[in-house]
Amino acid sequence: MVLSITRAVPKNVPAYAAAHLLLKVQEIGTDAHTILQDAGLPFTLADFEQDRVRTLPREQFSVLYRECILALEAHANQRSGRLSMELNETRMLYYCIINCRTLLEAIVRSVAFFDMLDRGIRLSLDYGDGFADFVLETRRSHKNSAAFLSDLVGLSSFHQFYGWLIGEQIAVREVQMAYDEGFEKDVFMDFFQTPVRLGGDRHRFRVGLDILERPVVRSYPELERLLETFPLDVMPPDYRTSRISDHVRKIMYSALLNRAALPTIPDLAGAFGLSSATFRRRLAEEETSIGKVKESCRRQLAEELLGRGEPIQVVATRLGFSDTTCFRRAFKHWTGTAPSRWRG
């Protein structure tokens, strides 16, 4: 049997998955009883081995999973002579990429982050004909079951987080792990909902090139909520997103903030996989339009820039107004106040 962690989220998880994890931590010399105590579970390893426990509530299993993964990763890294990736370092990576505009930009920034950190982990993108491989390389001198699960969880975490960033589960064409066939019966091989091929040269998953241009649609507050459990939670993140107008607003504001060209309706519609007509209809259903979203973003940035004391001419140019007169008129319409009074 294989534990699925990416399909509909179950209320309970089969106990054999817990037993599998506990046996793995026993193999590396960590006391399973201590792990169960740290996870706050009122069971023993014998309870699982003798089928006295058949299922665990998913919340309990997620806590156990976290404790086991941390122990296994620490052991694998110690055997390989490299420092463990601290949770706060992982979270810092997420904070660094939450404001990226596209998935490609987020991956490129992730690559730079690990190059700077030097934890024996290297990320890269390999391009082919119509596809790209996201590659994870880890420095492992001992490829045991602890290292395998640590690397599999790591690769899956990137896949899940990048999908969360763009608001959809990323379909993968192929997954490879640089481990031999002896690991094929691991119960956690179904992280990607596609067969994992062992015997590869590096750990990688393959995606279509088009997915790299998907816009990042998440916000900082959403990231804060995600990090209450992610990445050390066996359950996948919630890929569902809020209203499409909220995402359009984030994309539009990011373009203004970064002095980039504002996306057109065809650009935005294509980014969400919609026709221009359907895109307009979706905005209308949310009682807004691209014009209203644009004006809202311009107003927000104008208020922020003026509040920091930026000259009116600079703000008008930054927001794309032809002259200060047009900007003054628009700002008075938005706020009922002249921009000079706002600065004061």
Summary of the structure (lengths in Angstrom):
residues: 344
radius of gyration: 24.1
end to end distance: 68.0
largest distance: 79.7
contacts: 1022
relative contact order: 0.09
helix: 53%
strand: 10%
